[in-house]
Each structure stands twice: as structure tokens, then as C-alpha cells.
Amino acid sequence: MRYRRHLGKRYHGWVHCEFSPPEQLLETPEKAGELPGAELVLDCRGRQIFRTPLEFQNTPRSYFTYYFKNSSISRSLRSCYAFQSLQISEKLRAHRFGTLEVVAAVKKKGEWLNWHSLVVAREIESVHEIASEGNHVYQVHPAVELSPELAGQLAGELVRFHAQGFFHGDLKTRHILVRTDSPARFFFVDLEKCRYLPHLPNFLKDVLAARDLIQLLTSLPGSFTTSDDLVRHFLECYLKAAGLPLDPAPRILKMVNLYSQEGPLSQGQTVMGGLLRRVK
């Protein structure tokens, strides 16, 4: 068994069998920032992310610790972020996609809603520069410029991602880490809304794939317009990799066009509802 059940005083969940986290980390995960060597990476809307040195198989390694305190009932009604991250990351890794390797996922005991949870994951190699590896440069979006070559590689990876039945649900540039090697390697993170749905009808698959593309393109700097050279190149690469024609426009491209600057809809909470209303 790869994971063992964790039953602590205040938190319960799953821990990798070869990982021995400090007890104070799991019993009071909101104190993760007080662990020796912890470095704050992000503090936003109840989410704190620390880079923390911890031991795995008696060897010190760098980890990300994600502590979540949901600020709304709607967020707390969703499946626990920690458990969802563990489950979907295991599926992604089984299909050879770059993502978090979660070694601990716990939530607070006695909570019917999902207010508090913690994810501990190995630090992805792509988020910082590693000088010892020659000319290989590791950065995180949006610091990496989305060149036509990189956009084409990302489009191909997204086709494979969607074809395997994965739909991110919150795909933005900051949720795709990239190793700017040749070829580039991409890492999908922030998996709260990611779903594995390989048996959906083709129409629903197109809707969910279009939602990912819309969210990604609207997160790029500037206005999302299909007349932009980079956007057009990215979409053409996606359609080509998916084996879809450029003309006449396939269903998935029609849905994306609805949310461009020239289209009638605006991206946001209405993405799914708007697509279902406007596309038959």
C-alpha cells in the first residue's frame, strides 16, 4: 500500500508510507510556517504555501506545504482540496503528466464542511533555476514568455490531457509550470477543480475542453482576441494535434470564439452556463 491512514488528534487523512512528517505539521498545519527553514511562497485568501525542508526516506528534501482555510460556504461544499489533490495527482502521474507528487493530504476532524485542509507535496523541479544543470533553466509562468514554439508544445500537451479524459477546470498560466527545456515539460498544478472523466459524450468533452482553453487564453496578458497571432497559432496547433479541421470551424473552436473579445460572452462564472446556452 502506497499510503497509510493518518489519524491524528486534530487532523486525519492520508500520508505516503515512506514519508514521516513532523507531528506538529499534521496536528496543527496552520503552524507550517513555524517549521525550521520554512519560506513563505504565497499568502492569498486563506491559502498559505510554504517551501519547507522535510525528510523523505531519511533524506532532507524540499517540499511545498499548502494550508487552506476556506472563506466561503460554496468552497467548503466542494470535495476536500487535500483529498482531491491527492486523488487527481495520482491519476495524472499514472498517465505520465507532470504534476504535484502529494505525500500527505489531511483535513480537520469533526468538520462536516471542508474548512481546513493541508497538502504536502514534493517541490516540483520546474519552479526555480537550477544552476548545476548547465543551460537548463527552470521557471514558472508568467515569467516564461509564451513563444510560438512553447505555445505549440503546450497545445499538444493539452490535447493529450483532454484526450485522456482530464479537464482542469481552472486552467490559467499560473497553474501551468513549465520546464523550458527542449522539448518543454509542463506541470499542471492547483487541482481543486480538476476532474478525470474519460467516458463523457463527445459534446460534453468538447465543452470542458473549450472551458480550459478559454480560461487559459483569457489569463494571458492583454485582451483575448482570436485575431492575435499567438492566440491563432495556439488554437491552430491545438486543432491540428487533435486531428480537427481549421475550416469549417469545429464545435470546440466555435465555443472558444464566443468568449474572445469579438464574441458576445465574457469569461467568468458564466463559462459553463454560457457555453451550454449558446452552443447546440
N, C-alpha and C positions, 0 to 999 in steps of 0.2 A: 504493500500500500504506500503510495507516494506521500499522502498527507495523513496526519493524525488529528483527532478531535481535540481541541483545546477547551478546557473547562476551568476558567479562572474565577476569581472572586467577583469580578465586575464585568468581565467580557468573555464571550465564547465565540468559537468559530473553528478555523482550520489552520494548521501550521505544517509546513513541509517537514517530513520526517528527519531530514538531515540538517535542519535549521534549529538553533537553540537561541531564541531571542531573549534579551534581558526581561526578567519578570515585570519590572516596573514599566516596560514598554507596553505590555499587553494588559496589565491590570489598570494602568492609568495612562492610556495612549495620548491623552491631551498633553501629557508631560514629555512627549517625544523630543521636544526641543531642548530639554534639560539633560539629555544623554551626552556623555563626553564626546566632543568632536562634532556635534550636530550643527549643521549650517542651514539656515532658513533659505529656501528657494522661492517659495510663493506663499503669500498670505492674502486670501481673497474670498470674501463671502462665506466665512465659516470653514474654509478649506485651508489647511496648513500643510505644506510639503517641505520636508527637511531632507537634506543629504546627510546620511549618518553612517559612520563606520561600525559594522557589526560582524560577528563571526559566523562563518558557514564552514562546517567540517573543520573546525579549529583554525581556520584561516581568516584573517580580517579582510572584509570586502566592503565596498561602498554600496549603500542601499538608499532608496527613496522611501520615506515613511509618509504616507498620505493620511492625515487625520481629517475626518469630515464631521461637521456639526450642521445638519440641515436646518435651514432657516424658515422653511415653509412646509405646510402640510402636504402640498402637492408633491414636493420632492420626497418627503418621508413616506408617502404611499407607494413609491416605486420599490422594486426589489432592492435589497441592501447593496449599496455601492461596493462594499468589500467583497461580498459573495459573488456578485455579478462580475466583478473584475477578475476574480479567480477563475470562475467557470468559463468565461469567454476567452480569457487569455490562454487557458489550456487548449481550447478548441482551435484558436488561431495558431498556436505553436504546433499543434498536430498537423495542421495544413501548411506548415512551413511559412507562416507570415511572421514578420518581425513585430514584437510587442513586448509588454512587460512580462517578466517571469516572477509571478507572485509567490512569495514564500510564507506569507502569513495574511490571513483575512479574518477579522473579528468584528463583532458588533456588541453593543452594550446589552447586558442581561436585563430581562424584565421589561423591555420596550416593545410594545405591540407595533408601533410605527418605527421606521428606521431613522432615528435622530442622530445617533452617534456610531461611527464605524472607523476602522483603521485598516489600511493596506500597507504591507511591507513588500517591496519589490526590489530585485537586483537593479542597480543603476544601469540603464541602457548605455552601451558604449558610445552611442552617437551624439550625446548631448554636450560634449566638450572636446576640445582639441587634445589629441594625444601625440605629443612631440616625438615619442620614441618610435613611432611607426612611419618614419620617413615623411613622404609627401602626402600621406593620408590626412585629411582634415575632417573633423567631426564637429558638426554644428547643429543648431536647432532652428527651424523656421520661427519667425520670418527673416532671420539673419541671412539665410541662404537665399540668394536671388533665384527665382524660378525661371531659369533659362529655357529656351525652346527644347534643348536636349533633355533637361531634367523633367520638364513638363511631359514630354513624350514618354519617358520611362515611368513617371508616376501614373499616367493614363493607362499604360499597360498593366501596372500592378493593380490598379483599381478594377480593371476588367477581370483579372484573375480573382480578386477579392469578392466581387459581386457574383461571378460565375460559380464560386464555391458555396454561395449562399450566405455570405456575411454582408451586413448592412450597418454602417457605423452609427448613423442617426444624429451625429453632432460633428460632422467632418469639417474641420477648419485647418488652416495652415499650422496653427499652434498645436494641433492634435496629431500631426504627422511629423515625426522626427526623421531626419534624413542623414545618412552617411554619404558624403559627397565623394564617393569612390567611383570607379568605373568598372561595371555599371553601379549606379547608386543603389543603396539599400534603404528601404523605408520601414519605419516602425510606427504602428498605429497605437495610440495611447488615449487615455480618458474614455474608458469603455462602458460608462454608466448606461448609455442608450444603445450600445452595440448589440445586435441580435444575430443569431445563426438560424436561418430559415431556408434550408435548401429545397424544400418541397412546395414552395408557393407557386401559384399560377404565374405564367409569364407576365401578365399585365401588372400584377402586384409587385413582382420583382422589378419591372421597369419603373414603377412609381417610387420604390425605395431607392433604387439606383439613381434616379433623377434627383431625389431629395439630397443624396450625398453630394452629387455634382453641383447642385445649386448652392448648398451650404459652403462647399469648398471655393467655388468661384466668387461668391459674394464676400468671402473673407480675404480675398486678395486686395492689395492696395488699389484705391481708385474705384470707379464705378464698374459694375459688372455689365459689359456690353458685348454682344456676340460679334460686333464689328472690330473689336480689339484683336490684334494679330495673335497675341499669346493665347487668348481665350479660344479663338477659332482653331489655332493649331492644336491646343489641348483636346478640344472636342473632336477634331478630325482624327487625332491619334487614338482616342478612346473608341470611336465608332469603327475605325479600321481594325483595331485589336479585337473588338467584339464581333467582327465579321458583318457589320451593318453598313448599309449603303449611305452615301452622303446625300444623294438625290434619287428618289424623293426622300425627304427627311423622315427618319424613323420616329416612332412614338416617343422614345426616350428624349430625342433632341427637341421635339415639339414641347414637351413638358419643361425642359430646361429653358427654352426660349421665352416661356411665359413669365419667367422671373428675371429676365435680363432688363436692362434699363429701358429698352424699347418695348418690353412686354407690359401687360395690364396688371400684373400681380407684384407684390413686394414680399421679400423673404422675411421670415419670422415664424411666429407661432402658427401662421395660416398655411405653411408649406403643404402639409399633407392634405388638409381640407381643401385648399385651393386646387391642388392637382386633381383630387377626386371629383371636384365640381366641374372643372373646366375640360378635362380630358376623358374621352369615352374609350 
